[in-house]
Amino acid sequence: MSAPGLKNKPGGPGLGDARSRALAGEARHPSAGGAAPSRAGAAGAAGQGDAAASPPHAAAAGAKRPGSVDLRPQQAAGPRTGGQGGVIAPKPPGGTQVLREEEWSVPSTQRLAMLKRLREQGITNEAVLAAMARIPRERFIDEALWSRAYEDNALPIGFEQTISQPYVVAKMIASILPASGKLGKVLEVGTGCGYQAAVLSQLAGEVYSIERIRGLYDKARNNLRPLRLPNVRLAYGDGYQGLVGAAPFDAIIVAAAAPALPPALVEQLKRGGKLIIPVGTGTQQLKLVEKRVAGVIESQLDMVRFVPMLGGLVK
């Protein structure tokens, strides 16, 4: 039974359009033979990783290489000025200004209007709505687009990629969220600009997010830094491989279409956990995968359109 509203939601493009289109035009990327990898197709796992809130020089200081990820716990609070896995320094290099929580978590009029629209579109999960109410979407796009931050549209984030429309983010996260409204550990395959990881940070104890395009990985880290989210960690690498060092996960969310379920991701899903992923080449279907004692249970949600999930790294 398909999930209503996934493919053609009222007043906007289908679920996959947020990954596959940049505004009104089809996104392209040379590494995909003309088709742009989505944020998830552009994502990776076993690669260079660090705390999302780490200072920009932390990666260089650690001299990490593709194929490794720093999985040491972050500090829950308190600034530091260097090292791997730490929170942001109050005045990090590059001029990124740290914000006080009250500066970004209180919903603006535009954010409240977005929440009203999401309810009208059928998003009723109060935990998801509360999480989206706290995260400033404008902080993840160029300042020139801030006036459009809460439109229900995909917006460009550079590298021929887009930030997903709010409806897509809400619908996919609601699909993997348990009845309690809280996740333990979640893996996002496709960091993009970091917005979805930030929303997930309000719903999960630990968020790991993978990106295969180095420029987007760096941009997401810079976008997340001012918010000081100590439970978000980024990795640069190939999403097809998952993130063995942090597994198993309570939930995995993938935002590009794979030809089949990636075995590594299914393997790294905790028993009782959920994976949501578009599957297919020409025709694609959004699948919700649940790992149970009896085996893997797949539910077909709807037909969607996503760009292909790609392997390898883009430096």
Secondary structure, DSSP 4 states (H G I P E B T S, - for coil): -PPTTSSS-TTS--TTHHHHEETTEE---GGGTTSPP-TTTT--BSSEEEETTS-TTHHHHHT--TT----PPPPSS---SSSTT----SS-TT-PPP--HHHHSS--HHHHHHHHHHHHTT---HHHHHHHHHS-GGGGS-GGGGGGTTSSS-EEEETTEEEPPHHHHHHHHHHH--TTS-EEEEEEE--TTSHHHHHHHTTEEEEEEEESBHHHHHHHHHHHGGG--TTEEEEESBGGG--GGG--EEEEEE-SBBSS--HHHHHTEEEEEEEEEEEESSSEEEEEEEEETTEEEEEEEEEE--PBP--S-B-
